């Protein structure tokens, strides 16, 4: 597919960034409530891709997001559903557990989505560019060149710098890897808001998002929240989706660490303590 870049100009005011809804309706409903409580308008809310995923409510989540009117980019899941692929395109280890599980949840999502859902997904750009608090910002899913590239906190700065160079941006808002982090160097800032559809492999049921603020220049804060993860778990079980992923909603620990670098693997089950973070309810 050719790359579709959406330029949205200058943004001002508080912004909310989140990733990986993963068809988790209960978490999405809670996040929408938090955004409304914060008074953040839909045009200042960005989803970094993979609206559809492991959980049980792909249609309901897509309908809510379309009606909500927020800014969204395609993740690899949306791209592969639209292309008619047989898998999610997550760049999993061939023959691994993640690939095995994807044979269950991806066909379920693909079969569930409606023609209206597909039309909405097709309108999503692959990238969003804007200016904010004097910074040039780009929103991508994996990396600039590869939608399914996993870039983590421990990923070398050289790889991140190459993305900044190609995008000509000072801030990158990325998704895909499932774990929130910030990495800053030489005036460049790579931010991953994490995902709201699954915990961050840190042994807690919390899910994460990001707030941007321009009151005093470019500022950001990670936030985490709880939601009705038991209901989300039960819906996955009712639809015969992978038991292990349903269990992750409760335990906060992933089934495996196939996609994780050594550093992030070592941090499995350790509650995330991010600078500039806040728990909300």
BASEDREN-758918 format. One line per 8 residues: number of its first residue (from 1); their letters; for each residue x, y negated, z of N, C-alpha, C. Coordinates in Angstrom, 3 decimals, always signed. Example, Ala and Ser with C-alpha at 12.3 -4.5 7.8 and 13.67 -1.06 7.14 Angstrom:
2
1 = as = +13.190:+5.690:+7.800:+12.300:+4.500:+7.800:+13.200:+3.300:+7.800 ~ +12.850:+2.250:+7.080:+13.670:+1.060:+7.140:+12.900:-0.030:+7.870
//
This chain:
281
1 = xxxxxxxx = +0.838:+1.199:+0.000:+0.000:+0.000:+0.000:+0.875:-1.253:+0.000 ~ +0.454:-2.277:-0.732:+1.197:-3.519:-0.732:+0.968:-4.242:+0.587 ~ +1.951:-5.030:+0.993:+1.887:-5.703:+2.279:+1.027:-6.952:+2.185 ~ +0.091:-7.068:+3.105:-0.821:-8.207:+3.159:-0.465:-9.050:+4.381 ~ +0.001:-10.267:+4.153:+0.409:-11.152:+5.240:-0.591:-12.292:+5.362 ~ -1.078:-12.505:+6.588:-2.045:-13.567:+6.840:-1.353:-14.699:+7.592 ~ -1.379:-15.889:+7.014:-0.799:-17.073:+7.659:-1.942:-17.875:+8.288 ~ -1.863:-18.075:+9.590:-2.988:-18.740:+10.275:-2.603:-20.111:+10.838
9 = xxxxxxxx = -1.438:-20.625:+10.454:-1.078:-21.993:+10.811:-0.675:-22.172:+12.257 ~ -1.100:-23.287:+12.829:-0.734:-23.658:+14.209:-1.809:-23.176:+15.185 ~ -1.371:-22.485:+16.247:-2.284:-22.071:+17.305:-1.935:-22.834:+18.582 ~ -2.955:-23.194:+19.329:-2.748:-23.882:+20.603:-3.646:-23.252:+21.669 ~ -3.283:-23.486:+22.913:-4.069:-22.952:+24.015:-3.642:-21.544:+24.393 ~ -4.229:-21.044:+25.440:-3.890:-19.710:+25.933:-4.304:-18.652:+24.905 ~ -3.436:-17.632:+24.726:-3.707:-16.550:+23.791:-3.602:-15.210:+24.517 ~ -4.344:-14.231:+24.023:-4.294:-12.871:+24.556:-3.872:-11.938:+23.438
17 = xxxxxxxx = -2.881:-11.097:+23.722:-2.365:-10.135:+22.744:-2.474:-8.733:+23.339 ~ -3.028:-7.800:+22.569:-3.093:-6.416:+23.039:-2.890:-5.469:+21.870 ~ -2.533:-4.237:+22.193:-2.303:-3.243:+21.156:-2.982:-1.933:+21.481 ~ -3.006:-1.046:+20.490:-3.421:+0.325:+20.682:-4.697:+0.536:+21.460 ~ -5.808:+0.061:+20.947:-7.095:+0.356:+21.580:-7.355:+1.866:+21.568 ~ -6.915:+2.541:+20.503:-6.967:+4.001:+20.416:-8.365:+4.589:+20.608 ~ -9.388:+3.880:+20.182:-10.778:+4.359:+20.296:-11.236:+4.505:+21.744 ~ -10.597:+3.793:+22.653:-10.948:+3.865:+24.077:-11.975:+2.769:+24.385
25 = xxxxxxxx = -13.239:+3.116:+24.290:-14.326:+2.156:+24.439:-14.367:+1.538:+25.827 ~ -14.170:+2.340:+26.853:-14.272:+1.847:+28.224:-13.198:+0.801:+28.508 ~ -11.991:+1.037:+28.014:-10.919:+0.069:+28.209:-11.164:-1.206:+27.413 ~ -11.654:-1.057:+26.185:-11.929:-2.227:+25.346:-13.000:-3.111:+25.963 ~ -14.042:-2.513:+26.487:-15.110:-3.286:+27.128:-14.551:-4.082:+28.308 ~ -13.702:-3.448:+29.103:-13.099:-4.133:+30.247:-12.207:-5.283:+29.785 ~ -11.421:-5.070:+28.757:-10.545:-6.144:+28.263:-11.369:-7.322:+27.749 ~ -12.446:-7.040:+27.049:-13.301:-8.105:+26.531:-13.862:-8.932:+27.692
33 = xxxxxxxx = -14.247:-8.263:+28.763:-14.728:-8.968:+29.948:-13.631:-9.855:+30.544 ~ -12.412:-9.358:+30.583:-11.295:-10.132:+31.130:-11.008:-11.363:+30.266 ~ -11.074:-11.188:+28.939:-10.836:-12.316:+28.031:-11.899:-13.387:+28.213 ~ -13.147:-12.964:+28.358:-14.237:-13.916:+28.550:-14.117:-14.624:+29.897 ~ -13.717:-13.882:+30.920:-13.506:-14.477:+32.241:-12.396:-15.518:+32.208 ~ -11.386:-15.248:+31.386:-10.245:-16.156:+31.237:-10.592:-17.345:+30.346 ~ -11.701:-17.254:+29.613:-12.111:-18.324:+28.721:-11.302:-18.399:+27.441 ~ -10.782:-17.254:+26.996:-9.982:-17.221:+25.769:-10.901:-16.895:+24.594
41 = xxxxxxxx = -10.928:-17.753:+23.614:-11.830:-17.589:+22.475:-11.319:-16.499:+21.531 ~ -12.207:-15.870:+20.775:-11.801:-14.781:+19.881:-10.688:-15.155:+18.903 ~ -10.689:-16.391:+18.412:-9.657:-16.781:+17.446:-8.268:-16.883:+18.073 ~ -8.183:-16.783:+19.396:-6.900:-16.784:+20.087:-6.563:-15.414:+20.684 ~ -7.211:-14.380:+20.161:-6.948:-13.021:+20.612:-6.429:-12.198:+19.437 ~ -5.334:-11.458:+19.676:-4.678:-10.697:+18.610:-4.524:-9.243:+19.033 ~ -4.902:-8.348:+18.113:-4.670:-6.915:+18.316:-3.568:-6.462:+17.364 ~ -2.557:-5.762:+17.912:-1.368:-5.432:+17.129:-1.442:-4.086:+16.414
49 = xxxxxxxx = -2.644:-3.545:+16.227:-2.806:-2.354:+15.402:-3.092:-1.083:+16.173 ~ -3.597:-0.082:+15.453:-4.083:+1.179:+16.011:-5.308:+0.939:+16.885 ~ -6.269:+0.275:+16.296:-7.593:+0.130:+16.910:-8.207:+1.508:+17.112 ~ -7.977:+2.392:+16.153:-8.483:+3.761:+16.198:-7.356:+4.684:+16.645 ~ -7.732:+5.724:+17.421:-6.698:+6.637:+17.892:-7.249:+7.824:+18.641 ~ -6.559:+8.184:+19.704:-6.739:+9.466:+20.390:-8.105:+9.668:+21.049 ~ -8.748:+8.598:+21.454:-9.944:+8.711:+22.291:-11.220:+8.922:+21.473 ~ -12.360:+8.863:+22.149:-13.596:+9.433:+21.596:-14.527:+8.459:+20.885
57 = xxxxxxxx = -14.186:+7.160:+20.825:-15.175:+6.189:+20.335:-14.647:+5.304:+19.209 ~ -14.224:+5.888:+18.084:-13.690:+5.060:+16.997:-14.717:+4.117:+16.381 ~ -15.947:+4.578:+16.228:-16.980:+3.744:+15.608:-17.367:+2.596:+16.529 ~ -17.627:+2.912:+17.788:-18.052:+1.896:+18.743:-16.981:+0.818:+18.918 ~ -15.718:+1.237:+19.004:-14.634:+0.259:+19.179:-14.492:-0.637:+17.952 ~ -14.573:-0.034:+16.779:-14.452:-0.823:+15.554:-15.609:-1.802:+15.423 ~ -16.819:-1.357:+15.753:-17.982:-2.240:+15.698:-17.826:-3.422:+16.656 ~ -17.371:-3.154:+17.875:-17.206:-4.224:+18.861:-16.176:-5.240:+18.398
65 = xxxxxxxx = -15.038:-4.761:+17.910:-13.965:-5.663:+17.493:-14.400:-6.503:+16.297 ~ -15.116:-5.892:+15.361:-15.600:-6.666:+14.212:-16.563:-7.762:+14.668 ~ -17.482:-7.409:+15.538:-18.444:-8.398:+16.030:-17.768:-9.468:+16.880 ~ -16.752:-9.083:+17.620:-16.010:-9.994:+18.501:-15.323:-11.096:+17.700 ~ -14.808:-10.754:+16.534:-14.204:-11.756:+15.657:-12.771:-12.103:+15.984 ~ -12.039:-11.179:+16.620:-10.645:-11.438:+16.958:-9.741:-11.167:+15.754 ~ -8.474:-11.526:+15.889:-7.482:-11.286:+14.845:-6.892:-9.896:+15.022 ~ -6.831:-9.134:+13.935:-6.294:-7.768:+13.996:-5.374:-7.510:+12.818
73 = xxxxxxxx = -4.308:-6.742:+13.060:-3.528:-6.205:+11.948:-3.732:-4.699:+11.894 ~ -3.445:-4.112:+10.738:-3.523:-2.670:+10.596:-2.379:-2.011:+11.372 ~ -2.706:-0.907:+12.023:-1.681:+0.005:+12.497:-1.555:+1.142:+11.504 ~ -0.636:+2.062:+11.775:-0.468:+3.191:+10.865:-1.726:+4.057:+10.804 ~ -2.497:+4.118:+11.907:-3.717:+4.933:+11.889:-4.721:+4.355:+10.900 ~ -4.955:+3.048:+10.972:-5.888:+2.411:+10.034:-5.403:+2.586:+8.597 ~ -4.112:+2.391:+8.395:-3.572:+2.493:+7.044:-3.767:+3.902:+6.483 ~ -3.544:+4.907:+7.316:-3.650:+6.279:+6.834:-5.098:+6.741:+6.679
81 = xxxxxxxx = -6.000:+6.225:+7.503:-7.420:+6.513:+7.286:-7.863:+5.934:+5.945 ~ -7.447:+4.716:+5.667:-7.838:+4.066:+4.416:-7.245:+4.750:+3.189 ~ -6.048:+5.299:+3.333:-5.387:+5.935:+2.192:-5.854:+7.372:+1.977 ~ -6.665:+7.884:+2.916:-7.153:+9.251:+2.791:-6.154:+10.301:+3.205 ~ -5.144:+9.912:+3.973:-4.134:+10.860:+4.418:-4.723:+11.896:+5.367 ~ -3.975:+12.965:+5.568:-4.423:+14.044:+6.441:-3.870:+13.928:+7.856 ~ -3.024:+12.945:+8.097:-2.483:+12.757:+9.446:-2.364:+11.279:+9.740 ~ -1.995:+10.957:+10.990:-2.002:+9.568:+11.444:-0.793:+8.763:+10.994
89 = xxxxxxxx = +0.234:+9.437:+10.486:+1.419:+8.718:+10.040:+2.213:+8.109:+11.163 ~ +2.187:+8.768:+12.331:+2.863:+8.214:+13.513:+4.360:+8.532:+13.567 ~ +4.873:+9.193:+12.520:+6.298:+9.511:+12.492:+6.674:+10.479:+13.618 ~ +5.786:+11.423:+13.900:+6.037:+12.407:+14.943:+7.065:+13.441:+14.495 ~ +7.654:+14.130:+15.473:+8.577:+15.216:+15.197:+7.807:+16.346:+14.498 ~ +8.308:+16.782:+13.348:+7.630:+17.842:+12.612:+7.586:+19.116:+13.447 ~ +6.389:+19.671:+13.599:+6.222:+20.883:+14.376:+6.134:+20.661:+15.873 ~ +6.169:+19.388:+16.305:+6.133:+19.069:+17.728:+4.712:+19.031:+18.263
97 = xxxxxxxx = +4.600:+18.779:+19.562:+3.295:+18.765:+20.208:+2.428:+17.603:+19.728 ~ +3.031:+16.439:+19.539:+2.244:+15.289:+19.066:+1.648:+15.555:+17.695 ~ +2.438:+16.157:+16.826:+1.928:+16.487:+15.496:+0.784:+17.496:+15.610 ~ +0.944:+18.476:+16.504:-0.104:+19.477:+16.702:-1.401:+18.821:+17.187 ~ -1.293:+17.922:+18.177:-2.484:+17.267:+18.709:-3.144:+16.372:+17.661 ~ -2.323:+15.776:+16.792:-2.884:+14.863:+15.789:-3.812:+15.593:+14.823 ~ -3.641:+16.899:+14.707:-4.518:+17.679:+13.826:-5.937:+17.765:+14.380 ~ -6.086:+17.399:+15.650:-7.408:+17.383:+16.270:-8.011:+15.987:+16.266
105 = xxxxxxxx = -7.279:+15.016:+16.831:-7.898:+13.702:+17.006:-7.984:+12.904:+15.717 ~ -7.011:+13.053:+14.789:-7.064:+12.248:+13.568:-8.229:+12.654:+12.665 ~ -8.440:+13.949:+12.404:-9.622:+14.319:+11.599:-10.933:+13.891:+12.253 ~ -10.999:+13.958:+13.594:-12.209:+13.512:+14.290:-12.470:+12.037:+13.986 ~ -11.440:+11.195:+14.147:-11.601:+9.759:+13.901:-11.952:+9.489:+12.441 ~ -11.260:+10.171:+11.567:-11.476:+9.982:+10.126:-12.898:+10.350:+9.719 ~ -13.424:+11.413:+10.327:-14.780:+11.855:+9.990:-15.854:+10.962:+10.604 ~ -15.537:+10.317:+11.731:-16.528:+9.524:+12.446:-16.761:+8.152:+11.829
113 = xxxxxxxx = -15.698:+7.492:+11.349:-15.817:+6.089:+10.942:-16.815:+5.928:+9.805 ~ -17.536:+4.824:+9.853:-18.583:+4.540:+8.871:-18.024:+3.751:+7.696 ~ -18.824:+3.611:+6.669:-18.416:+2.807:+5.513:-18.207:+1.352:+5.918 ~ -19.023:+0.866:+6.856:-18.837:-0.494:+7.363:-17.514:-0.610:+8.109 ~ -17.194:+0.408:+8.903:-15.908:+0.418:+9.598:-14.754:+0.350:+8.609 ~ -14.830:+1.161:+7.560:-13.755:+1.207:+6.568:-13.596:-0.136:+5.867 ~ -14.691:-0.783:+5.563:-14.620:-2.101:+4.920:-13.941:-3.108:+5.834 ~ -14.225:-3.037:+7.125:-13.595:-3.933:+8.098:-12.097:-3.642:+8.217
121 = xxxxxxxx = -11.730:-2.369:+8.302:-10.315:-2.002:+8.393:-9.544:-2.469:+7.161 ~ -10.186:-2.362:+6.017:-9.524:-2.723:+4.765:-9.199:-4.212:+4.681 ~ -9.970:-5.026:+5.404:-9.733:-6.473:+5.392:-8.571:-6.889:+6.292 ~ -8.159:-6.002:+7.172:-7.080:-6.357:+8.108:-5.765:-6.552:+7.364 ~ -5.007:-7.595:+7.708:-3.675:-7.750:+7.131:-2.692:-6.792:+7.790 ~ -1.518:-6.651:+7.177:-0.439:-5.872:+7.793:+0.408:-6.718:+8.738 ~ +0.307:-8.028:+8.571:+1.148:-8.938:+9.351:+0.430:-10.270:+9.501 ~ +0.604:-10.913:+10.641:+0.078:-12.256:+10.862:+1.235:-13.169:+11.245
129 = xxxxxxxx = +1.292:-14.335:+10.634:+2.303:-15.348:+10.964:+1.613:-16.614:+11.450 ~ +2.183:-17.238:+12.479:+1.657:-18.513:+12.950:+2.729:-19.251:+13.742 ~ +2.445:-20.503:+14.034:+3.326:-21.322:+14.870:+2.655:-21.525:+16.218 ~ +3.484:-21.473:+17.280:+2.922:-21.594:+18.626:+3.987:-22.161:+19.563 ~ +3.655:-23.244:+20.215:+4.560:-23.872:+21.188:+5.947:-24.120:+20.584 ~ +5.954:-24.549:+19.337:+7.219:-24.858:+18.682:+7.990:-23.654:+18.188 ~ +7.373:-22.472:+18.219:+8.034:-21.238:+17.788:+7.341:-20.663:+16.551 ~ +8.136:-20.058:+15.687:+7.593:-19.302:+14.558:+7.352:-17.871:+15.037
137 = xxxxxxxx = +6.110:-17.412:+14.905:+5.702:-16.122:+15.461:+5.222:-15.197:+14.345 ~ +5.643:-13.934:+14.423:+5.150:-12.911:+13.497:+4.575:-11.752:+14.294 ~ +3.430:-11.248:+13.834:+2.785:-10.090:+14.445:+2.932:-8.916:+13.488 ~ +3.567:-7.838:+13.958:+3.763:-6.639:+13.149:+3.378:-5.425:+13.994 ~ +3.257:-4.275:+13.354:+2.877:-3.071:+14.110:+4.121:-2.330:+14.604 ~ +4.877:-1.722:+13.696:+6.098:-1.023:+14.090:+7.305:-1.919:+13.912 ~ +7.724:-2.043:+12.663:+8.799:-2.980:+12.321:+8.420:-3.694:+11.032 ~ +9.248:-4.631:+10.639:+8.969:-5.410:+9.431:+8.916:-4.517:+8.198
145 = xxxxxxxx = +9.757:-3.505:+8.156:+9.867:-2.687:+6.953:+9.117:-1.365:+7.022 ~ +8.744:-0.926:+8.255:+8.150:+0.397:+8.394:+7.098:+0.376:+9.495 ~ +5.850:+0.528:+9.108:+4.742:+0.393:+10.048:+4.811:+1.401:+11.188 ~ +5.462:+2.543:+10.971:+5.517:+3.590:+11.996:+6.862:+3.655:+12.722 ~ +7.678:+2.641:+12.594:+8.963:+2.672:+13.299:+8.752:+2.380:+14.786 ~ +9.313:+3.241:+15.630:+9.230:+3.045:+17.071:+10.379:+2.155:+17.536 ~ +10.031:+0.980:+18.058:+11.034:+0.068:+18.611:+10.700:-0.172:+20.076 ~ +11.645:+0.220:+20.938:+11.468:+0.154:+22.383:+12.400:-0.897:+22.986
153 = xxxxxxxx = +12.257:-1.084:+24.283:+13.166:-1.977:+25.012:+14.620:-1.567:+24.781 ~ +14.889:-0.252:+24.798:+16.264:+0.238:+24.677:+16.778:+0.259:+23.244 ~ +15.904:+0.041:+22.265:+16.344:+0.001:+20.868:+17.381:-1.100:+20.694 ~ +18.403:-0.832:+19.917:+19.519:-1.778:+19.792:+19.047:-3.141:+19.297 ~ +19.681:-4.179:+19.814:+19.336:-5.533:+19.392:+19.623:-5.733:+17.906 ~ +20.582:-5.029:+17.365:+20.905:-5.161:+15.946:+19.673:-4.866:+15.083 ~ +18.930:-3.824:+15.450:+17.707:-3.482:+14.706:+16.677:-4.589:+14.852 ~ +16.510:-5.099:+16.069:+15.551:-6.180:+16.288:+15.983:-7.445:+15.548
161 = xxxxxxxx = +17.264:-7.756:+15.605:+17.763:-8.959:+14.944:+17.491:-8.915:+13.444 ~ +17.630:-7.739:+12.852:+17.351:-7.605:+11.426:+15.902:-7.968:+11.115 ~ +14.976:-7.580:+12.007:+13.575:-7.952:+11.828:+13.376:-9.458:+11.916 ~ +14.018:-10.083:+12.895:+13.921:-11.539:+13.013:+14.462:-12.224:+11.754 ~ +15.572:-11.714:+11.238:+16.187:-12.325:+10.054:+15.273:-12.235:+8.844 ~ +14.700:-11.054:+8.621:+13.849:-10.860:+7.457:+12.560:-11.667:+7.574 ~ +11.997:-11.693:+8.787:+10.725:-12.393:+9.000:+10.905:-13.902:+9.149 ~ +12.133:-14.345:+9.410:+12.417:-15.756:+9.692:+11.544:-16.251:+10.844
169 = xxxxxxxx = +11.486:-15.443:+11.911:+10.670:-15.763:+13.077:+11.538:-15.861:+14.325 ~ +11.011:-16.563:+15.312:+11.691:-16.672:+16.599:+11.039:-15.785:+17.654 ~ +9.782:-15.409:+17.409:+9.048:-14.516:+18.301:+8.402:-13.426:+17.457 ~ +8.567:-12.174:+17.887:+7.878:-11.052:+17.250:+6.943:-10.428:+18.275 ~ +5.683:-10.273:+17.889:+4.686:-9.559:+18.687:+4.442:-8.228:+17.991 ~ +4.869:-7.140:+18.629:+4.830:-5.836:+17.972:+3.969:-4.857:+18.743 ~ +3.700:-3.717:+18.127:+2.899:-2.667:+18.742:+3.560:-1.319:+18.609 ~ +2.743:-0.287:+18.466:+3.107:+1.075:+18.098:+3.771:+1.908:+19.184
177 = xxxxxxxx = +4.703:+1.380:+19.947:+5.501:+2.253:+20.827:+4.768:+2.644:+22.110 ~ +3.714:+1.934:+22.502:+2.894:+2.343:+23.628:+3.359:+1.885:+24.997 ~ +4.520:+1.260:+25.078:+5.059:+0.800:+26.362:+5.360:-0.689:+26.265 ~ +4.823:-1.509:+27.177:+5.070:-2.957:+27.099:+6.499:-3.310:+27.493 ~ +7.035:-4.322:+26.832:+8.368:-4.809:+27.197:+8.637:-6.162:+26.557 ~ +9.634:-6.838:+27.108:+10.160:-8.071:+26.513:+11.658:-7.912:+26.357 ~ +12.181:-8.409:+25.254:+13.622:-8.402:+25.022:+13.978:-9.744:+24.388 ~ +14.930:-10.447:+24.990:+15.265:-11.801:+24.547:+16.771:-11.946:+24.366
185 = xxxxxxxx = +17.150:-12.626:+23.304:+18.574:-12.880:+23.047:+18.709:-13.985:+22.012 ~ +19.631:-14.887:+22.266:+19.979:-15.934:+21.289:+18.762:-16.696:+20.777 ~ +17.839:-17.011:+21.680:+16.678:-17.797:+21.300:+15.579:-17.013:+20.597 ~ +15.736:-15.700:+20.504:+14.723:-14.843:+19.884:+14.040:-14.022:+20.986 ~ +12.748:-13.763:+20.804:+11.988:-13.011:+21.801:+11.154:-11.936:+21.123 ~ +11.428:-10.671:+21.493:+10.625:-9.547:+21.007:+9.687:-9.151:+22.133 ~ +8.373:-9.197:+21.872:+7.370:-8.855:+22.877:+6.487:-7.727:+22.376 ~ +6.331:-6.711:+23.202:+5.365:-5.659:+22.922:+4.360:-5.672:+24.057
193 = xxxxxxxx = +3.105:-5.933:+23.747:+2.063:-6.058:+24.767:+1.693:-4.732:+25.397 ~ +2.201:-3.627:+24.836:+1.750:-2.321:+25.272:+0.433:-1.977:+24.611 ~ -0.281:-0.996:+25.165:-1.555:-0.568:+24.584:-2.610:-0.493:+25.678 ~ -3.864:-0.597:+25.268:-4.958:-0.503:+26.239:-5.661:+0.844:+26.185 ~ -5.298:+1.686:+25.221:-5.996:+2.947:+25.048:-5.414:+4.109:+25.815 ~ -4.165:+3.992:+26.241:-3.472:+5.023:+27.007:-2.558:+4.340:+28.020 ~ -2.318:+4.986:+29.165:-1.340:+4.432:+30.108:+0.067:+4.426:+29.501 ~ +0.984:+3.757:+30.188:+2.332:+3.513:+29.646:+3.350:+4.557:+30.096
201 = xxxxxxxx = +2.895:+5.792:+30.362:+3.784:+6.884:+30.778:+4.508:+6.566:+32.081 ~ +3.889:+5.741:+32.918:+4.560:+5.307:+34.147:+3.916:+5.877:+35.413 ~ +3.063:+6.887:+35.235:+2.467:+7.535:+36.398:+1.330:+6.781:+37.043 ~ +0.811:+5.746:+36.374:-0.337:+4.994:+36.869:-1.401:+4.951:+35.771 ~ -2.661:+4.744:+36.136:-3.719:+4.670:+35.120:-3.850:+3.294:+34.482 ~ -3.004:+2.347:+34.894:-3.095:+0.994:+34.364:-2.813:+0.958:+32.861 ~ -3.445:+0.000:+32.182:-3.101:-0.328:+30.803:-2.746:-1.811:+30.752 ~ -2.073:-2.221:+29.677:-1.399:-3.519:+29.654:-1.815:-4.390:+28.483
209 = xxxxxxxx = -1.722:-5.688:+28.701:-1.865:-6.674:+27.625:-0.966:-7.862:+27.950 ~ -0.992:-8.869:+27.092:-0.068:-9.993:+27.204:-0.823:-11.309:+27.067 ~ -0.462:-12.264:+27.901:-0.989:-13.620:+27.797:+0.127:-14.556:+27.342 ~ -0.155:-15.368:+26.328:+0.747:-16.434:+25.896:+0.168:-17.763:+26.348 ~ +1.050:-18.680:+26.751:+0.598:-19.985:+27.218:+1.546:-21.056:+26.684 ~ +0.984:-22.169:+26.223:+1.804:-23.242:+25.656:+1.788:-24.515:+26.491 ~ +1.334:-24.422:+27.748:+1.261:-25.621:+28.594:+2.628:-26.243:+28.825 ~ +3.617:-25.399:+29.037:+4.977:-25.871:+29.340:+5.986:-25.263:+28.379
217 = xxxxxxxx = +5.676:-25.340:+27.082:+6.507:-24.658:+26.102:+6.013:-23.238:+25.932 ~ +6.834:-22.386:+25.330:+6.430:-21.010:+25.073:+6.607:-20.178:+26.339 ~ +5.497:-19.690:+26.891:+5.533:-18.854:+28.087:+4.675:-17.616:+27.857 ~ +5.007:-16.530:+28.560:+4.230:-15.303:+28.442:+4.149:-14.612:+29.794 ~ +3.116:-13.787:+29.932:+2.918:-13.015:+31.154:+2.256:-11.686:+30.809 ~ +2.849:-10.582:+31.277:+2.236:-9.268:+31.124:+1.173:-9.077:+32.201 ~ +0.065:-8.468:+31.810:-0.992:-8.179:+32.770:-1.442:-6.729:+32.624 ~ -1.874:-6.139:+33.736:-2.353:-4.764:+33.726:-3.708:-4.701:+34.425
225 = xxxxxxxx = -4.497:-3.697:+34.059:-5.819:-3.563:+34.662:-6.243:-2.101:+34.678 ~ -7.200:-1.803:+35.521:-7.856:-0.502:+35.562:-9.237:-0.615:+34.917 ~ -9.770:+0.505:+34.481:-11.084:+0.548:+33.846:-11.687:+1.908:+34.167 ~ -12.818:+2.242:+33.590:-13.463:+3.517:+33.864:-12.785:+4.625:+33.050 ~ -11.576:+4.987:+33.489:-10.813:+5.997:+32.753:-11.433:+7.391:+32.874 ~ -12.207:+7.626:+33.951:-12.868:+8.918:+34.091:-13.917:+9.110:+32.995 ~ -14.703:+8.083:+32.725:-15.695:+8.194:+31.647:-15.018:+8.420:+30.305 ~ -13.923:+7.698:+30.056:-13.182:+7.882:+28.806:-12.632:+9.305:+28.713
233 = xxxxxxxx = -12.149:+9.819:+29.834:-11.643:+11.189:+29.912:-12.756:+12.182:+29.577 ~ -13.925:+11.999:+30.177:-15.027:+12.925:+29.978:-15.528:+12.919:+28.529 ~ -15.550:+11.743:+27.911:-15.968:+11.659:+26.512:-15.007:+12.415:+25.597 ~ -13.713:+12.331:+25.900:-12.742:+13.088:+25.110:-12.986:+14.584:+25.248 ~ -13.267:+15.023:+26.461:-13.515:+16.439:+26.686:-14.787:+16.898:+25.975 ~ -15.817:+16.065:+26.009:-17.084:+16.411:+25.354:-16.917:+16.610:+23.852 ~ -15.982:+15.861:+23.266:-15.767:+15.938:+21.814:-14.628:+16.882:+21.448 ~ -14.167:+17.669:+22.424:-13.103:+18.666:+22.192:-11.827:+18.044:+21.644
241 = xxxxxxxx = -11.539:+16.838:+22.090:-10.282:+16.187:+21.751:-9.194:+16.728:+22.667 ~ -7.917:+16.512:+22.353:-6.843:+17.149:+23.109:-6.966:+16.951:+24.620 ~ -7.067:+18.060:+25.340:-7.190:+18.011:+26.794:-6.022:+17.254:+27.420 ~ -4.842:+17.469:+26.903:-3.647:+16.863:+27.487:-3.693:+15.337:+27.412 ~ -4.210:+14.808:+26.301:-4.325:+13.358:+26.177:-5.415:+12.820:+27.096 ~ -6.503:+13.590:+27.227:-7.564:+13.184:+28.157:-7.023:+13.136:+29.581 ~ -6.184:+14.090:+29.929:-5.582:+14.132:+31.261:-4.656:+12.942:+31.489 ~ -3.973:+12.507:+30.441:-3.076:+11.356:+30.554:-3.826:+10.108:+31.017
249 = xxxxxxxx = -5.085:+9.967:+30.593:-5.873:+8.817:+31.043:-5.976:+8.777:+32.559 ~ -5.921:+9.942:+33.188:-6.063:+10.034:+34.635:-4.714:+9.983:+35.357 ~ -3.716:+10.655:+34.812:-2.420:+10.782:+35.500:-1.446:+9.656:+35.182 ~ -1.599:+9.055:+34.010:-0.658:+8.024:+33.592:+0.649:+8.563:+33.041 ~ +0.744:+9.880:+32.854:+1.971:+10.492:+32.324:+1.645:+11.166:+30.995 ~ +2.479:+10.902:+29.993:+2.259:+11.490:+28.670:+2.509:+12.992:+28.683 ~ +1.914:+13.694:+27.743:+2.120:+15.131:+27.613:+3.581:+15.474:+27.349 ~ +4.263:+14.641:+26.586:+5.653:+14.905:+26.223:+6.352:+13.595:+25.910
257 = xxxxxxxx = +7.650:+13.663:+25.713:+8.439:+12.455:+25.434:+9.148:+12.550:+24.084 ~ +8.504:+13.209:+23.136:+9.121:+13.425:+21.823:+9.541:+12.137:+21.132 ~ +8.741:+11.088:+21.299:+9.035:+9.849:+20.570:+9.963:+8.918:+21.345 ~ +10.257:+9.248:+22.597:+10.951:+8.299:+23.464:+12.470:+8.419:+23.386 ~ +13.177:+7.290:+23.402:+14.629:+7.325:+23.558:+15.000:+7.809:+24.959 ~ +16.275:+8.046:+25.169:+16.748:+8.597:+26.444:+16.364:+7.716:+27.630 ~ +16.533:+6.409:+27.510:+16.255:+5.519:+28.630:+14.782:+5.560:+29.030 ~ +13.888:+5.449:+28.047:+12.456:+5.464:+28.354:+12.014:+6.837:+28.867
265 = xxxxxxxx = +12.664:+7.904:+28.409:+12.362:+9.236:+28.923:+12.694:+9.326:+30.411 ~ +13.809:+8.760:+30.810:+14.219:+8.768:+32.215:+13.227:+8.016:+33.102 ~ +12.503:+7.073:+32.520:+11.575:+6.240:+33.291:+10.167:+6.821:+33.364 ~ +9.975:+8.033:+32.828:+8.669:+8.694:+32.893:+8.183:+8.801:+34.344 ~ +6.956:+8.397:+34.576:+6.365:+8.528:+35.902:+6.762:+7.464:+36.898 ~ +7.583:+6.502:+36.468:+8.001:+5.411:+37.350:+7.156:+4.182:+37.018 ~ +6.417:+3.683:+38.004:+5.513:+2.560:+37.772:+6.258:+1.358:+37.199 ~ +5.725:+0.817:+36.120:+6.356:-0.322:+35.461:+6.351:-1.547:+36.369
273 = xxxxxxxx = +7.495:-2.207:+36.440:+7.624:-3.465:+37.167:+8.177:-4.489:+36.181 ~ +7.281:-5.150:+35.466:+7.704:-6.109:+34.451:+7.829:-7.501:+35.048 ~ +8.875:-8.219:+34.644:+8.958:-9.628:+35.014:+7.738:-10.345:+34.462 ~ +7.294:-11.354:+35.189:+6.139:-12.150:+34.740:+4.914:-11.266:+34.531 ~ +4.626:-10.383:+35.487:+3.458:-9.516:+35.353:+2.456:-9.783:+36.463 ~ +1.202:-9.402:+36.202:+0.117:-9.668:+37.124:-0.927:-8.569:+37.002 ~ -1.439:-8.096:+38.135:-2.545:-7.134:+38.116:-3.858:-7.900:+38.170 ~ -4.801:-7.517:+37.326:-6.100:-8.196:+37.290:-7.204:-7.195:+37.508
281 = x = -8.377:-7.670:+37.866:-9.506:-6.776:+38.106:-10.787:-7.407:+37.582
//
